C-alpha cells in the first residue's frame, strides 16, 4: 500500500520515535497483522508497535494471530509494560498464557529442550514448533476454559446478560440479509445465564425454528424477575458466523450451525446441534 505524503512522514517520524523510546519490535509482534486488522493504524502511517504500546493494548487490540491481549490482561492484571513485552520478560516465567489455545507450562513440560534453550515458548512455537508439528495444549488458566472456548478469543465470547445490565432479548429471525452481516468469525460463543425453563425454551426454539411457520421468535430474559444461577449455564457456539449492527443497538448474526453446550457439569456436554439460522441480540 502506498501511503500519502503526510502518512509517510508520520511513519518515518514515529518509527524513529519508537526506536528511541522502545527499541526493537519484539518477535511476538506482527506489524503486518496489526495493520491488516486495524486499518485506522495503516491509514495513519503510525508505527504499529508504538500504537500498540500507547493505545492498542488498552483497547484490547491483538498484536498477532497468536496473542490475545484481552485474555492475557485478565491473567496479568495491570502492568507497567504492554502485554507483549510483559509476557516475554515476566509472564512466560510465571506461567501466564498468551491465548486460549496455548498453555505456556504445558509446552515447556512437553518439550524440555525449549526450556533448556531459554527460548520463550510462544516464540519457539511460532518460529519452529508449529512447522515441526509440535503440539500446543489449550490454556487452563481460567476455570471457565470449557471445550467450546478452545481457540476462541476472549473478544469473541459474548456474555448475556451483559455487564451492567440485567435484561436481554434473543430473537430468531428469517429476514437477516447477507449484506448486513459483513464480519466473519469461525466461531462466536454466546455465554448465557439462563434458568431451566429458559434453557429448555431456547434449545427447542433453535432446533425447531427453521421448520416452523413463524417469522420470528423472541426469548426475553430478565434475571431480576426470579432467581437465576450465579454463573453462566449455557454456551451457544455459532459456527461460521457472520455478524453486523442492527436496529436499536441490536447485533444481527447469521451462522452455519448452532452447537448448544450445557456448562453446568464439571465436564460440559453438548445438548443439541441445531441447523443454520439467523438471530438478533439486544441488551434491554
N, C-alpha and C positions, 0 to 999 in steps of 0.2 A: 504494500500500500504506500503510495506517495503522499507524504504529508504536505500541506500548505506551508508557506514560509514561516508564519508565526508559530505553527506547531513544531516545525523543525528546530526553531530557535528554543522553544520550550524543552524539546527533547535534549538538545545539547547542554543547555543550562542545568536542567535537573539531573542529567547523568553526571555531570561534573560535581553537582552538589551531593548527590548520593555517594559518589566515590569519596568525597572529602569527609562526609559525616558517618556513613555506614560501611564504607569499604566495598569489598566484593559481594556480588549477589550469591546467596547461599545455593548449594547444589539442589536443594529441595524446592527452590522457587523456579517456576517455569514461566518466563516472561511472555512467550508466545501464547501459552494457555491463558494467562491473565488478560492479555489484550483481547484475545478472541472471545472470552467470556464476559468481558467488561468493555463494551465498545466505547463508552464515555472516556475511559482511560486512553484507548487507542486514538480517539479523535483529538484528545487534548495534547498528545505528544509527551506527557509527563513520564518520567522514568517509572516503569511498573513497580519495581521493588520499593522505591521511595513512596509511591502512592499507597502500597500495601502497608508499610510501616506507619505512615502518617494517618491514613484514613481507612484503608481497605480492611485491615484486621478488625477494627472496631465495628465495621459494618458487616462482619462475618463473611467477607468475600474469600473465596478459596484461592490459594496461590498455585495449586497444581491439581491434577486429577487425583492424586494420591494423598492430599492433605485437606481435611475437613476442619476449617477454622472453628466453627461453632462447636463441633464435637470436642475438639481439643481444649477450647477455653472452658468448657464445663468441667474438665478434669483439672486443669491447671489453676483456675481462678485468676484473679488479676495479677499481672506480672509487669515488670518494667520493660522486658523485651517483647517484641512481637512474637506470635506463636511459633513461627518457623524457626527463628533463632533460639527461642526458649527450648523447643524440642531438641534441637541439635546440641545445645550446650548443657541442658539440665533435664529436660523431660524424658528423654530416652533412658537415661541412667536411673530415673525414678520410676520407670515402668509405665509411663503415660503412652497412650496410643494416638496415632495421627489420624486415623479414620476408623469407622466401624468394622471394616474388613481386615484390619491389620493389628495383630497383637505383638507389641514390641518384645515382651518377655518370652512369648511362645516362639518367636522367630529365632531369638538368640539361643533358647533352650534346644530347639530342634537342630540348629546349625551352629555348634560351638565355635567353628572356625571363624565365624563373623565376630563373635565376642573376643576371641583371641587376637584377631587382627585390629581390634579397636575401631572398627568401622560402624558408623551409625546404621542400625538395622534397616531403616527405610531407604536410606541412600543405597545400601548394598542391594536391596530388593529391586529398586528402580533401575540401577545400572547393570546389575549382573544376575541377581537371583531370579527375576521373572523369566529372563531368557534361558536360564539354566533349568527351568522347570521346578524351582523351589516353591514350597507351599507356604502361603500366608494364612494363618489361622485368624478367625474373627476375633475382634476385641471382646473382652469380658469385663470391661471397666465399668459398665453400667448394669445395675440389677435388671433393668428393663431391656437388656440386649437379646430380645427374642428373635426367633428364626426369621420372621418376616422382615426384620430390620437389617439383616445381613447385607452389607454393601449399599445400604440406603443412607444417604447423608441426613444429618440432623435437620437441615432446612427442608427436606422432602418428607418429614414426618409431621403432619398437621394434626394438632390436638384440638378436640372439641369436647366440652365447651372450651373456648379459648381463654387464656389467662385474662382475668379481669371481667369475665362475662359468665353468666350462669345459664344462658339460653342460646340455642342454635337451631337451625332448621336444615334438614337434608331432603331435597326434592328430586325424585326420579323423574326424568323428562324424556320426551321423544324429539323435541324440536330444538336441539342444540346443533347448529350448523358447524361444519368443519372449520370455516374461516375464523370463527370467533374463539377458537382454541388453538392458538399458534405455537404454544410452548410444549415441548415434549419431555417426558420423563420415562425411563424404562419401568420404574415402579414408584408410585406415590402411596404412602401409607397414611390412612386416616385413623387416628388414635382416638377412640371414642370411649367415654364414660357413660354407660347405659345400665339401666336396671334390667331385670329378667324379662319383663314384658316388652320393653323397647328392643332388646336383643332379638326376641322371637319375631317381632313385627318387622324389623329391618332385614333379618335373614330371609323371611318368607317373601318380602317385597322385592328384594334384589333378585331372588330366584324366579319369581313368577311374573314380574312386571313386563318383561319383553313379550310375553304371550297374552297379556291382559288387554282389555279394551280401553282402559283409561289413558289419558294423555299425560297425566302427572299423578304422583303420589308423594305426599309430604309427611315426614316424621319430624315433629317439633318436640324439642327436649328442653325442659326447664328443671334443673337439678334442685331448685328450691321448693318445688311443689311436694315432693315426697323424698324419703331417704334414698340416696344413691351411694354406690360403693366409693371408698376413699381414693381409689386409683382406677386407671383405665381397665375396661373389661373386654374390649373388642378392638381388633385391628383389621381394617378393610384394606387389603393390598390391591391397588388398582394397577394392573399390568398394562404396559404400552399405553400410557396415559397422556392425553393432550389436555391442556387447560388454558383458561383465559378469563379476563374480567367480565362480569355480568352486571345486570341492573341492580341498583340499591346495595351496592357493595358485595354482591354475591360473587362466588367463583364458579365458573362453568367447567365441567370436566367430561371428556369422552374417554372410554377405556375399552380394551380388548377382552379383559377378563377381570372379575372381582373375586378375590380369594379371601374368605372371611375366617379370621383366626380368633378362637377363644383364648384369651391370655390370662385367665384366672388361674388355671392349673400351673403347677411348677414347670411343667413342660407344655407350652402352648400347643393347641391342636387345631386342625382345620375343621370348621363346622360345615362349610359349603363352598363349592366352586361355582360361581354364577357367570352367565354369559355376558357378552359385550353390552354396553349401555352408555347412558349419559345421565348426569345429575348436576344439581346446583347446590352449593353450600353457602349458608349465610349466617353470620352472627347476629342475633336479635338484640 
